Amino acid sequence: MGNFSNKPLIIILGCTGTGKTEFSIKVSRYLKEKGFNLEIVGADARQIYKEVSIGTAKPSLRERNQVKHHMVDFLSPHDEYNVSLYAKHCLDVLNDIYNRKVFPVLVGGSGLYIQSLVEGIFDGPSSDSSIRNNLMEDYEKSGPNYLHEKLNNIDPDSAKRIHPNDKRRLIRALEVFEISGKPLSTFQNEDSDPRFKNPLYIGLSLPKKDLNFKIETRVRKMLSSGMVKESEFLVEESLQHSRIFEGLGFNEAFMLSRKEIDFETAVEKICVLHRQYAKRQRTWFDKNPLIHWFDISNSEESVLVENLSSLILGYLDKKNNCKE
């Protein structure tokens, strides 16, 4: 596959609702006029799935037609997926992009997915269904705090990174220990050399008040334009316990479809989930001192696009990549 360490990698990240998709497309089109071809590579743990586009804020077909997108809308909701598979598939995509003399722009808000690609994360041994099922039963019977305390006793480093309500990652960390006798953090720390040496991190941010307003506006639009039907589809496919159904508001959208809650209550509940998610994202990103942050409320859109593009051009110039 080749060595990626000195390859250029542009990363546009930020909390949910900060306009990552919109600005990555505008910047890509702006740079194309300057002679630089860019393609967007998704870094979102939910937008990889087919059938659920509204509730995951997936780039629309119109947006994907403006700039070529990868790692979006390619996986069945029934398929198992994890951060290690993402990194593997993403490297195949990047290899193809580099071979075509195009520059990749990694765009998304899933910090763990971004880290897995840039730094390399080994996710431990293969899954064991019997162990996983037992842990799932413990989770349902004893609750997340019980399992989180159990994880803290055997792998405090992972416990610090994994929230008690992050069921999938919590169970995976415990599963790794039961299978191997080694903490997950031990596997993840074995490879200390990053896969990409000097990626360009660009972060988009908004003041809390503005972000909350954008989140509410988007949630209302989601519920009015297809999220309810998507939640019904997931239930029909017996996917209400899958990772897709967690934390995005599909459960609340389904409650709305069954008239168990009204529209305004659904909006309020889903906005809380999205605000909590945004807070977790920002906490993750704040650990990275290399991110160049841009408050998108401080500049006109055209000025911000120019500033982002100028930063990227300077980065590519340092990487000794010339215009074709």
C-alpha positions, 0 to 999 in steps of 0.5 A: 500500500505504500508509506503514508508518513509524508503524504499531505492530509488535510483534515476539516473537523468540528462539532456537529452543526458547525458547517464542516460539509458546507465549507469543505465543499466550498474550499474544494471548489475554490482550490479547484479554480486555482488548479488543485484537485481535492476529494472529500473523505468522510470521517463520521461514524454514522454517515457510512450507513445507507438508508439513514441520510436525514438523521445522520446529516449526511451530505446530500447527493447534490453536495456529493455531485459538486465534489467527489466524496468517499467513505459515505453512504456505502455500508448496510445498517445491518453490517458490523463496523468498527474503527479499525475497519474504517482505518483500513478501508480509508487507507485504501481510498487514500492510496487511490486518491494519491495515485491519481495526484489528487489531494484528500480532505478528511471531513468529519466530527468522529475524533476516534475515526480521525485518530485511528487514521492519522495515528493508527489504532489497533482495536485488539483481537477479533470479537467473540460473540459469546463473550460479547452477548454476556457483556450485553446482558450484564449491561442491560441487567446491571447498568452502564456504571457497573460495567464502567467501574469494572473497566476502570479496575482493569483498564483505567486508561480506557475508562478515562476515554470511554463514557459509561453510556458509550455502550459499544466501546465500553463492551468492546474494551471489556471484551478485549480484556476477557479474550486476551487478558490485556487492556485495550489501551495496551494494544492501542499504545503499542504503535507509537509512530503516527501514520501521517507525520504532519497533517493539517488540522482545521477546526470550525467552531461557533459560540455556544449560543450560535451552535445551539441555535443551529442545532435546533434549526437542523433538528427541526428540519430533520424531523420535518424532512424524513428522520421519522420515516428513517426511525420507522425503517430502523425499527422495521429492520430490527435495528433499534438496538444498533449503534445507529439508533444510539444518541442521534435522536432516532428513538425520539423520532420513533416515539414521535411517529407513534404519538408517544411524544409531540413534535416540540418535545421531540425537538427538545429531547433530540437537541439535548442529545446533539448538544451533549454530543457536541460537548463530547466532540469539543472535549476530544478535539481540545486535546489536540494542540495542532488544530487551527481553529476558525470561528465561523461567526467572525467572518463573511463566508467568502473571506473564511473560504479564502482564509481556509484555502490560503492555509491549505495552499501554504501547507501543500507548498511546504509539502513540496506539492506543485500545481499540475 
